Amino acid sequence: MDRSSVIFGNRMKESDVKSAFAKADSMIKKFGDDRDRVYHLGAADNSVIGDSLGVRVLEMADEPLEIDKDKSIVIGNIRMGFGHYRISMAIASAAHSMGYTPYWFDLNSFEGTTATKIITSQNELYSLGSRISQKSAVFNKAVWEPVNTEMFRKLSYNAADQAVSELMTALYRDLPKDIPFAATHVWPAQAAVHAGLTNVVNVIPDNWPMALHLAEGSVHTVQTENAYLGYKVLRGMDKTRALRPMPDEDIVMTGHYIDHELVSNIESDCARREQRLDSGKARRYLLTIGGAGAQQDIFVSVIRQLIKHIRKEKAVLFVNLGDHCEVWESIKKRLPELGELTAEHFDDFEETRNFALEALDGEVSGVHAFCHKDIFAAVYSTNLLMRCCDVLITKPSELAFYPVPKLMIKRVGGHEAWGAIRAAELGDGTFECSTVREICTMLNIIQREDSIIRFMCENIVRNKERGIYNGAYKAVELAVRK
């Protein structure tokens, strides 16, 4: 079905439609067209999150997939940075807690297929843009910010994506048409609809409405009131005309997509933070290195600021490098004093898990760096460490919505600005601190005074009572409803 010519009743310009199908043709010339090829899927237990979240990973197989569609949910995603994987883990965690088996379906993991070739090429471009934006203020202002706020916002961009995502449908052949399917990136959602799946939930990230995230034929979930209203009326997605709104049944505000093990432990984890404040224990900071590996200058400034407090045992630093161990080597060259303070936890996920569990009530000191080549371990380590930290230091991407006190550093892309706005208004994070001076000033205040962490913990508990962090459960409910 042509989903590029008319989007939610809004007819596209002929030139935009031609451009959309020309883009699909260019992808075929570069990466081939395997829509007529027969692929089969098999399921394997995941060695990292298989036990805790019940995740089974879909991979290539010789025989057709056997799956109990009444007790399963397929989570369509792509690896593009860490954000979409993290949201997928939240959906998987919620589904597992509700008695369903989550099947991990990463379109970027099937080597040699048209889908994976397309996504890999786009991911490389996005990662390159992210890194350049952090090194060049001119590029960031003139190119990267407009791309991430206005270009992705255009309805014409969605028309092009719809044409391209149809090239990804071959991998869906084994899936029952009515199986519950939750996609944490728009391309798996669009491809699922093109493939004829009838029970698709499109789990939209961020807090800035963009046509990039539309997958007509699915139910769209959003985390905030701002996103709901923006998507409902397709705000700003065509500057030349008023658009027909999305139908009510196509969009639902669910709340934040958060893992069951984090939501269920909010009160106890916040109580531990307040107990550490009462007893004068060292502040525990968790610094995350994003999937694009950008912002290294900011990381160095933050660590340099904390070192003097770490030496006095007034602060502890956890650094999750994801799978970017080379970033740590670069940081250590710039801060050689880290060597004597740091314990490295590399490529041993069980050690990382045990460390995080013991740190909940145990004593920790110094700097602890974590890095895992396995993508599941790289992403999920942050989830484990969030529970035993006092403050998460992060850019305002998907982590802006998590129930942990947060210091928001400079964004990477204009769309992330609204994540910090959401956290600041809910009171579970700071506003975006966009310069090194502003970041270090906020860090000094948090280190010196107890009130900010207490304030955020109180708000996190109150937000839980309001259902703010129940989005993952509600997305699963939408997917599995008959």
Summary of the structure (lengths in Angstrom):
residues: 482
radius of gyration: 22.0
end to end distance: 24.0
largest distance: 67.1
contacts: 1707
relative contact order: 0.13
helix: 50%
strand: 15%
